[in-house]
């Protein structure tokens, strides 16, 4: 999977959960910096739990609060599928 396609797939997953609640206010590009960070770190994750915890960590670092933790329940599964498509 090419970088841009993978990037857009990760962006879609993150925008769907919209953990900070900014998409409606700021647009689809709001989390682009976080998406780039997540995509860079995704290769180092081996399990869905590692991915979920990494994503929560990214949002905690950027916003000091990851938002509602329940929103992340499927993020590991969805991003693992994207990661596997890219290998």
C-alpha positions as a Markdown table, in Angstrom:
| # | Residue | x | y | z |
|---|---|---|---|---|
| 1 | Unk | 0.0 | 0.0 | 0.0 |
| 2 | Unk | 1.5 | 3.3 | -1.0 |
| 3 | Unk | 2.2 | 5.9 | 1.7 |
| 4 | Unk | -0.6 | 8.3 | 0.6 |
| 5 | Unk | -3.2 | 5.6 | 0.4 |
| 6 | Unk | -2.2 | 4.3 | 3.8 |
| 7 | Unk | -2.1 | 7.8 | 5.2 |
| 8 | Unk | -5.6 | 8.5 | 4.0 |
| 9 | Unk | -6.8 | 5.2 | 5.4 |
| 10 | Unk | -5.3 | 6.0 | 8.9 |
| 11 | Unk | -6.8 | 9.5 | 8.6 |
| 12 | Unk | -10.3 | 8.0 | 8.0 |
| 13 | Unk | -10.0 | 5.8 | 11.1 |
| 14 | Unk | -8.9 | 8.7 | 13.3 |
| 15 | Unk | -11.5 | 11.1 | 11.9 |
| 16 | Unk | -14.3 | 8.5 | 12.5 |
| 17 | Unk | -13.5 | 8.3 | 16.2 |
| 18 | Unk | -12.7 | 12.0 | 16.4 |
| 19 | Unk | -11.3 | 11.6 | 19.9 |
| 20 | Unk | -11.1 | 15.3 | 20.7 |
| 21 | Unk | -14.4 | 16.2 | 18.9 |
| 22 | Unk | -12.8 | 18.7 | 16.5 |
| 23 | Unk | -13.7 | 17.4 | 13.0 |
| 24 | Unk | -17.1 | 19.2 | 12.8 |
| 25 | Unk | -15.4 | 22.5 | 13.9 |
| 26 | Unk | -12.1 | 22.3 | 12.1 |
| 27 | Unk | -12.4 | 20.0 | 9.1 |
| 28 | Unk | -11.0 | 16.7 | 7.9 |
| 29 | Unk | -7.4 | 17.9 | 8.1 |
| 30 | Unk | -7.6 | 18.7 | 11.9 |
| 31 | Unk | -5.7 | 15.5 | 13.0 |
| 32 | Unk | -3.2 | 15.4 | 10.1 |
| 33 | Unk | -0.2 | 15.9 | 12.3 |
| 34 | Unk | -1.3 | 13.2 | 14.7 |
| 35 | Unk | -2.1 | 10.9 | 11.7 |
| 36 | Unk | 1.4 | 11.4 | 10.4 |
| 37 | Unk | 2.8 | 10.5 | 13.8 |
| 38 | Unk | 0.6 | 7.5 | 14.1 |
| 39 | Unk | 1.6 | 6.2 | 10.7 |
| 40 | Unk | 5.3 | 6.6 | 11.5 |
| 41 | Unk | 4.9 | 4.7 | 14.8 |
| 42 | Unk | 2.6 | 2.0 | 13.4 |
| 43 | Unk | 5.4 | -0.1 | 11.9 |
| 44 | Unk | 6.8 | -0.5 | 15.5 |
| 45 | Unk | 3.6 | -2.0 | 16.9 |
| 46 | Unk | 3.0 | -5.8 | 16.9 |
| 47 | Unk | -0.4 | -6.1 | 18.4 |
| 48 | Unk | -3.7 | -4.4 | 18.4 |
| 49 | Unk | -3.3 | -3.4 | 22.0 |
| 50 | Unk | 0.1 | -1.8 | 21.2 |
| 51 | Unk | -1.5 | 0.1 | 18.4 |
| 52 | Unk | -4.4 | 1.3 | 20.6 |
| 53 | Unk | -2.0 | 2.4 | 23.4 |
| 54 | Unk | 0.3 | 4.2 | 20.9 |
| 55 | Unk | -2.7 | 6.1 | 19.4 |
| 56 | Unk | -3.9 | 7.1 | 22.9 |
| 57 | Unk | -0.3 | 8.2 | 23.7 |
| 58 | Unk | -0.2 | 10.3 | 20.5 |
| 59 | Unk | -3.4 | 12.1 | 21.4 |
| 60 | Unk | -2.3 | 12.5 | 25.0 |
| 61 | Unk | 0.9 | 14.1 | 23.9 |
| 62 | Unk | -0.7 | 16.5 | 21.4 |
| 63 | Unk | -3.8 | 17.4 | 23.5 |
| 64 | Unk | -2.8 | 16.6 | 27.1 |
| 65 | Unk | -6.0 | 14.4 | 27.1 |
| 66 | Unk | -6.9 | 11.6 | 24.8 |
| 67 | Unk | -10.6 | 12.2 | 25.1 |
| 68 | Unk | -13.1 | 9.4 | 25.8 |
| 69 | Unk | -11.0 | 6.2 | 26.0 |
| 70 | Unk | -14.0 | 4.2 | 24.8 |
| 71 | Unk | -13.7 | 5.8 | 21.4 |
| 72 | Unk | -10.5 | 3.8 | 20.9 |
| 73 | Unk | -12.0 | 0.4 | 21.4 |
| 74 | Unk | -11.6 | -0.7 | 17.7 |
| 75 | Unk | -8.7 | 1.5 | 16.7 |
| 76 | Unk | -6.1 | -1.2 | 17.2 |
| 77 | Unk | -8.1 | -3.7 | 15.0 |
| 78 | Unk | -8.7 | -1.1 | 12.3 |
| 79 | Unk | -5.1 | 0.2 | 12.1 |
| 80 | Unk | -3.7 | -3.4 | 12.3 |
| 81 | Unk | -5.7 | -4.2 | 9.1 |
| 82 | Unk | -4.2 | -1.1 | 7.4 |
| 83 | Unk | -0.7 | -2.1 | 8.6 |
| 84 | Unk | -1.1 | -5.6 | 7.3 |
| 85 | Unk | -2.4 | -4.4 | 3.9 |
| 86 | Unk | 0.8 | -2.4 | 3.6 |
| 87 | Unk | 3.2 | -5.4 | 4.0 |
